[in-house]
Amino acid sequence: MNVRTSNSPARPHEPDCTDRTRQDLHGGSVALTWIRTHDWDANTWRGRSACRDSDPDVFFPIGSTGMALEQIETARRICTACQVSEECLEFALATNQEAGVWGGTTEEERRKLRKAWLAKQRAAS
């Protein structure tokens, strides 16, 4: 697999744009672009998170019934007491975290929130 990563100076309006080119199944190239919309130090808020010493399985339950519901509720209780839950949720929305509990929200809740969050980000641009 051919992967090239570089900052793209050809996009002055997107200074933190990362391009990745991968070879597809037919030998052609496919460009993947990720645009960093936020300048935060993830390690700063993660170091202050209430979940940092918790069992990660609690935050990444399998399913949405039975034992998974108990794990989700446990994760929510931890998030409720957390001083950085807003930063955590913002990170999850900005990086499209599809799995797990982030900032006290489930995968389904974040899918709904992300639509409104994206619209807000576009309006602010």
C-alpha positions as CSV (number, residue, x, y, z in Angstrom):
1,M,0.0,0.0,0.0
2,N,1.4,3.4,-1.0
3,V,0.6,6.1,1.6
4,R,1.9,9.6,1.3
5,T,1.2,12.1,4.1
6,S,2.1,15.8,3.9
7,N,0.8,19.2,4.9
8,S,-0.6,20.9,1.8
9,P,0.6,24.4,1.3
10,A,-1.5,24.5,-1.9
11,R,-4.5,25.1,0.4
12,P,-3.9,28.3,2.2
13,H,-7.4,28.5,3.6
14,E,-6.9,25.1,5.2
15,P,-3.5,25.3,6.9
16,D,-3.7,22.1,8.8
17,C,-4.9,20.0,5.9
18,T,-3.4,16.5,5.7
19,D,-3.5,14.6,2.4
20,R,-3.1,10.9,2.2
21,T,-2.9,9.1,-1.1
22,R,-3.6,5.4,-1.2
23,Q,-3.4,3.0,-4.1
24,D,-6.8,1.5,-4.7
25,L,-7.6,-2.1,-5.8
26,H,-7.2,-1.2,-9.5
27,G,-3.8,0.4,-9.2
28,G,-5.2,4.0,-9.2
29,S,-4.8,6.5,-6.5
30,V,-7.4,7.6,-4.0
31,A,-6.9,10.9,-2.1
32,L,-8.1,11.0,1.5
33,T,-8.2,14.4,3.2
34,W,-8.6,15.2,6.8
35,I,-9.0,18.9,7.8
36,R,-8.1,19.7,11.3
37,T,-10.7,22.2,12.4
38,H,-9.6,22.7,16.0
39,D,-6.3,23.5,17.7
40,W,-6.4,21.8,21.0
41,D,-4.0,19.7,22.9
42,A,-5.8,16.5,23.4
43,N,-3.4,15.4,26.0
44,T,-4.2,18.4,28.2
45,W,-7.9,17.5,28.6
46,R,-7.3,13.8,28.6
47,G,-4.9,14.1,31.5
48,R,-7.6,15.7,33.6
49,S,-10.4,13.3,32.6
50,A,-12.2,11.3,35.2
51,C,-12.1,8.2,33.0
52,R,-8.3,8.0,32.6
53,D,-8.0,5.3,35.2
54,S,-11.3,3.6,34.4
55,D,-11.8,0.3,32.6
56,P,-12.0,1.1,28.9
57,D,-14.6,-1.6,28.4
58,V,-17.1,0.5,30.3
59,F,-16.8,3.2,27.7
60,F,-16.9,0.8,24.7
61,P,-19.8,-1.5,25.4
62,I,-20.8,-4.1,22.9
63,G,-24.4,-3.6,21.9
64,S,-27.1,-1.5,23.5
65,T,-29.0,-4.0,25.7
66,G,-28.4,-6.0,28.8
67,M,-24.9,-5.6,30.3
68,A,-24.1,-2.9,27.7
69,L,-26.8,-0.7,29.3
70,E,-25.2,-1.0,32.7
71,Q,-21.8,-0.1,31.2
72,I,-23.3,2.9,29.4
73,E,-24.9,4.1,32.7
74,T,-21.6,3.6,34.5
75,A,-19.8,5.6,31.9
76,R,-22.3,8.4,32.1
77,R,-21.9,8.6,35.8
78,I,-18.2,9.0,35.4
79,C,-18.7,11.6,32.7
80,T,-21.1,13.5,34.8
81,A,-18.5,14.0,37.5
82,C,-15.8,14.8,34.9
83,Q,-14.4,18.4,34.7
84,V,-13.5,18.0,31.0
85,S,-16.6,16.2,29.6
86,E,-17.4,19.2,27.3
87,E,-13.9,19.0,25.8
88,C,-14.2,15.3,25.4
89,L,-17.6,15.6,23.6
90,E,-16.1,18.4,21.4
91,F,-13.2,16.1,20.5
92,A,-15.6,13.2,19.7
93,L,-17.7,15.4,17.4
94,A,-14.7,17.0,15.7
95,T,-13.0,13.7,15.0
96,N,-16.3,11.8,14.3
97,Q,-15.7,9.2,17.1
98,E,-18.4,6.6,16.1
99,A,-17.8,4.1,18.9
100,G,-18.1,4.3,22.7
101,V,-19.3,6.9,25.2
102,W,-17.6,10.3,24.9
103,G,-18.6,13.3,27.0
104,G,-21.5,11.3,28.4
105,T,-23.1,10.7,25.0
106,T,-23.7,7.4,23.3
107,E,-23.0,6.6,19.6
108,E,-26.6,7.3,18.6
109,E,-26.8,10.6,20.6
110,R,-23.5,11.8,19.0
111,R,-24.8,11.0,15.5
112,K,-27.7,13.4,16.1
113,L,-25.5,16.0,17.8
114,R,-22.9,15.9,15.1
115,K,-25.3,17.1,12.4
116,A,-26.1,20.2,14.5
117,W,-22.4,20.6,15.5
118,L,-21.3,20.5,11.8
119,A,-23.9,23.1,10.9
120,K,-22.7,25.4,13.7
121,Q,-19.1,24.9,12.5
122,R,-20.0,25.8,9.0
123,A,-21.9,28.9,10.1
124,A,-18.9,30.1,12.1
125,S,-16.6,29.8,9.2
